[in-house]
Amino acid sequence: MKVPLLDLKRQYIAIKSEIDNSIQKVLDHGMFVMGPEVKELEEKLAKYCGVKNGIGVASGTDALLLSLRALGVGPGDEVITTTFTFFATAGVISRLGAKPVFIDINDKDFNIDPALIEKAITPRTKAMIPVHLYGQMAEMDEIMKIASKHNIPVVEDAAQAIGAEYQGKRAGQFGTFGCYSFFPSKNLGAYGDGGFIVTNDDKLADLIRKLRVHGSKPKYYHSIVGYNSRLDTIQAAALLVKLNHLPEWHEARRQKAATYNRLLKDIKQVKTPFVHDYNYHIYHQYTILAEKRDGLKEHLKAKEIGFDTYYPLPLHLQECYRDLNYKVGDLPVSERLANLAISLPVFPELTDQEQEYVAEVIKEFYCK
Ligand SMILES: Cc1ncc(COP(=O)(O)O)c(C=O)c1O
């Protein structure tokens, strides 16, 4: 049996007629940029996220970039974030000429350790980007307490966590901005790139809307230099269909995670994901900590089971950040978990037989 890490074809087959009809409507009306589906999605998705304003942009990366830009982040500024995340979280800070200040994670939920944030704050700290990794939210109460004490705006990187909850509140409801990604593999994925920003601040929402169209309002009058960063109408049309299915897809992923937890619980070399009881984890990834991880990877590969390692090298040790002068050992939890973490196939259409096979193959590796 072959088990893919993710199979988007299965999802498409299940919703084919809805998707095809929705995209056909766009082909018929021809408004491919900023068409009516974009506005409809913005309204519906903002409501789903529980935030007043929603703005479609070209990618999750741009969602973060435009949010930081709207907060005035620029050369000489510092932005605090986690070292254990996808590169985009930090890349946007650097692209604005600011300096990423990397913080270690806690070894339970892989998210930024709030106890380490305050020490990293300086007079140059302009913003903070907590990331809700793998679909589980960071400790937002503690983070927001520190942020408001020091008057530092928070941009939530919710790229992996649309619809995830912390104490009953959804990702994106805490910060000045919440940023999401519609990268195809995400729980709410487009058929190409796309991203989304939410904010309760009307003025900042207007600024983001302006930034995504070259800084112009009215058209052809540019008070600031912006970007070309819009969500395509065709992507919005597909996302409108998928948004209707999102709650049931989240539930299916959670059920797959519970099945893995049960199947893997007796393997002492494997640690299944820790979930705070006040969190609603949407399992964008099902990530375990595995002893002899690289051997396990080889074994899974030989048995044709998909996996990935998110992320093999924390950002503070990346070559492009050598001039920040971090060294091995500076952020030890992230460095340790980067050698243990491995993500297994988890998606709504994954079958029980496939999950059982994955668990069997893992057992076989540790018991041989
Ligand atoms: C944590 C995180 N931040 C930012 C991004 C960037 O999103 P995108 O790929 O849509 O630009 C991603 C995903 O790819 C991500 O996982």
The ligand as an ORCA input file, in Angstrom:
! r2SCAN-3c Opt
* xyz 0 1
  C       3.545     29.430      9.414
  C       3.454     29.941      8.008
  N       3.606     31.252      7.786
  C       3.504     31.767      6.554
  C       3.265     30.968      5.450
  C       3.246     31.572      4.105
  O       2.085     31.351      3.378
  P       2.104     31.275      1.783
  O       2.768     30.020      1.376
  O       0.653     31.318      1.426
  O       2.809     32.484      1.289
  C       3.091     29.588      5.644
  C       2.773     28.651      4.593
  O       3.122     28.316      3.629
  C       3.206     29.062      6.956
  O       3.062     27.753      7.176
*
